[in-house]
Amino acid sequence: MEGILRVVTLNIGSLLEPDWERRRHETVAWIDELEPDVVCLQEVWEDSTHPNTAGWIARHCAVDWHMAFGGDPLDASLWPDPTMRFGSAILSRWPIEDTSHIRLPVNPDAHRGEFVHAVPWELLGVRTAGLDVFSTHLAAAPHHGNHRQLQVVAVDGHVRSVRGDADVSPPPGGARAGMPAILCGDLNAEPDSDEIRFLSSLHTIGGRSTFWQDSWRMAGEGPGHTQDWRTNPIAASMNVNRKRIDYIFVGDPFGREGGAGRVLSARVVFDEPRTGVLASDHFGVTADIVWPTRPT
């Protein structure tokens, strides 16, 4: 699509949720149907005897994807194999020029035996075709807001360090070149939480503020639930509440040449089976974003 960037995000649940051998084909079918430019996947894993789950998806799609993966081991109490890595992957139509991967902090005051300490919550970043794209997975439980607040500050800080002066406000009458950063993932936080409001410039944390466009807030319709026990039997089996916790964020478009970074549309995807089974306990999100210099 000339002048448009299409982004897709999905937590594929490839480690703990059931029936991965079938669900992975569903993920491939949806990606081929959506024809995105960039795909961010969370809950990806690999070890010394099992190939990377996102790599399997990439190899079976119609497009020849370029891929980056970033992950760390789970705590031995959850997964004793030290060769195992659990994290995010990013697929791109274009070669990946650079990557970064950091493990996100958790509140040190929390009890050390809690599940939140055993999972390597992550931020993976790539530069591809001049785009900076990030995939993240934040602390999972609804009551983990204290951890997620630390994590969104770390995410925003890392993106700023990678971007350098690319997001400096233009002088009066001037313009900024290039695209804003793209941040996708399973943030495990609902839109009115402090952590999502922080990213949306509606709340400060520790005196810090930032601004990302929540693509659903910009261009989606309806509640946009990405976990819904009424329509997703995997989510129903986990007895999780209905919520919107999966996001595509786009950095500040203000003053960017050609309208770069404007969110044109956002919708929930992976919400109906294409191969007879749903892809995940999550639904995904896709967004179309103005990219005036998109490579053909």
N, C-alpha and C positions, 0 to 999 in steps of 0.2 A: 504494500500500500504506500504509494508515494506520499512523502511528507507526514506519515503517521507511524508511530511506534506502538506495537501491540505487546503488552506484558501480561503474563499469566503467573499466578502463584497458587501453590497447593501443598498442604501437609499430606504427604503420601502415606504416612503411618506404616512404613514398610518393615518395622521390627516387631512390634508388640500386638498390633491388630491382626485379626484372623484373615485367612484366605488371600494372602499376598500373591500367590501363584496365579490366581485369576484376576485380582484387582489390578495388577501391573498392566495387563492387556487393556483394561478399561482406561487407564491413564494415557496409554499410547493412543487409543482411539480418539480421546478428547483433544489431545495436543494436535494430532493430525487434522482434526476438524477445525480447530480454532486458528491454525496457521499463525502462531505468535512469532515475534522476533526474539523474545527473551522469556525464559521460563525459570522461576525460582521454586525449588522443592525443599521441603523440610522433612525431618525424621528419615534421613537417608543414612544407610550404614554399609560397611564393608568389613571384612576381616581376612585373615590369611587364606581361608578356604572358601569364602563366599565373595563373588564379585560385587562391585558397587551397585546398589539398587537403582540409583539414578542413571548410572552408566548403562544398565540393561535397558531402561526406558529409552535413552538416547539412541542406542543401537537399533532399536526396533521401530523407531519413527520413520516417517517418509523423508524427513529432512536430515541431512548430515550435520548433526549438532556439534558444536564445540562446547566442552564442558569443563567446569572447575568444581572441586569438592573440598570442603573444609570440615574437619571433625576431630574429636578427641575421644578417648576411651570413657565408657561408663565406669562408675565405681565398681570395684570387684564384688561388692555385695549384691549388685544387680546383674553383672555380666563378668565372669571371671577371666575371660580370654583377653589378654593384654594387647592382642593385635587388632581388636575390634575398634572401629572408629564410627562415631555417631554425630551427624551434623546436617549441614545444608549443601545443596548443589545448585549451580546456575548453568543453564544451557543458553547458548547464543548462536544466532545464525552466522555471526562473524567471529574471526579468530579472537581469542582472549589474550590481551596484551599484558595484563598484570593482575595479580591476585593478592588478597590479604585475608587473614583469618584471625579472629581473636575470641577468646573465651570470656563470656560476660560475667560480671561479679554477682554474688549473692550477699545478702545481709549477714555480716559476720556474727551478729548477735543471735541468729536463729540456731536452734538446737542442731548439733552436728549430725544427729541420727536421722534428720528429716530427708525425704526424697529429693528435695530441691538441691541438696549438696551433692547428690550422686549423679546428676545429669550435667553434661558439659554444654550449657546454654551458649549459643554461638552467634557470631556475626561474620558472614562471609561476604567479601567484596570482590568484584572484578571490574576491569576496564576493558570495554569491547567496542570497537568502532567509535571510540571517543566518548562512549557512555560510561558513567559510573553507576553500577548496579549492585545492590546489597540484598542479601537474604538473611533473615534472623528468626530465632526461635527463643521466646522468653519463658520465664518460669511459669509452670502450668496451672497450679491450683488457683481457684478464684480468690482465695485468701492470701495469695502471694504478691499482692500489690506492693508491699514494702520491698521485695526483691526486684520487681519489674520497674519500679521507679529508679532504682540504681542502674538498672540495665538500659533503660531508654536514654538516660544521661550519658552512659558509656557509648551507646550506639551513635548518638548525635555527635559526641566529641570525636569519635574515631572517623566518622564521615567528614567532619570539618578538617581533620588533620590530613586526610587523603585529598580533599578537594583544594586545599590551599586557598588561593585568592579567587577561585572560580565563581564564588557566590557573593563577592563584594558588591554592594549596591552601586549602580551606575551613577555618574555625576548627573546633575540636572540637564535634561535634554539628551543624555547619552543612552547607550544600550549595552547590554551584556551579551556576549557571544556564547554559543554553545548551549547544551541542555543542562537542566538541573539534575541532581542525583535522583535515582529511583531506589526506594526502600520497600521491600516486600517481606511478608512472612506471617507466621503464626505468632501473634503477640499475646495470645491468651488473656486479653484484656478487652473489656467492652468499651464502646465509644465514649461513655460518660465517666470512665475511670480517670484518675489523675494522670496516669502514664500516657494515655492516648490524648487527653486534653493538653498535656505538655507538648507532645509532638505537633499538635494542631495550633499552638500558640494561644491556648485558652487557659493555661495554668503555668505557674513557675515552680521549679523544684530547686531548692537551695539557692534561690536568687537567680537561677539560670532560666533562659527562655530560648525558644527556637520557633521555626515555622516550616512545617511540611503540609502539603495539600493531601488530605484524606480523599482518595479518588472517589470513594463511595459518597462522601459528603458533597463533593463537587458535582457528581454526575450520575449517581445511582438513584434507583427508585425503590421505595419500600424499605422494610427493615434490614434486608441484606443478610439474614442469618446464614452463617457458614457452619454452624452445628445446630441440628434440629432433629430431635428425637421423633418428631411426628412423621418425617419423610426419610429418615436415614436409620435403617435398622442397626447399623454398627454403633452409631451414637446412642440409640435407644438401649442397646445391650449394656452400655456403660452408664446409663441413667444420668447423662449430663443435661443441664438445662439448655434451652434455646438461647443462642447468643451469636453476635457478630464479633469474631475474634481474629479473622484473617484479613489482611490489609495490603493494598498497594498505595504507598505514599509517594508523592512527587514533590521535589524541592520547589522553592520559591520561583515562580515564573516571571516576577515583576521585571519589566524593562528588558526582556530577552527578545532578541531579534526574531522576527517572523512568527511571534506567538509561541516560541518554543516552551514546552512544558505545560501548555494548557490542556487540562483533562477534558476530553470530548465525551467519553462514555465510560461506564463501569457496570458490570453485571456479574451475578453469581453464575458459576459454571461447575461442571462435574456433579451436578445436582440431579441428573437423570441418567439411568444406565444406557450405555450404547452397546454393551456386550453381555448384558444380563445380570450385571453386578455393579454396585457403586464402587468408585475408585478408592474411597477413604471414609473414615468417620467424619472428616471435614468435607465441606464443599470448597471450591476454589473461587478465585476472583480473577477477572480479566479487565483491563482498562486500555483504551486507545488514547494516545497522548500526541500532541502536535510535536513533530520533529522535522523542521523544514529542510534540514540537510541530511535526511536519512539516506544511507547508501542504497543503491539499487541492488 
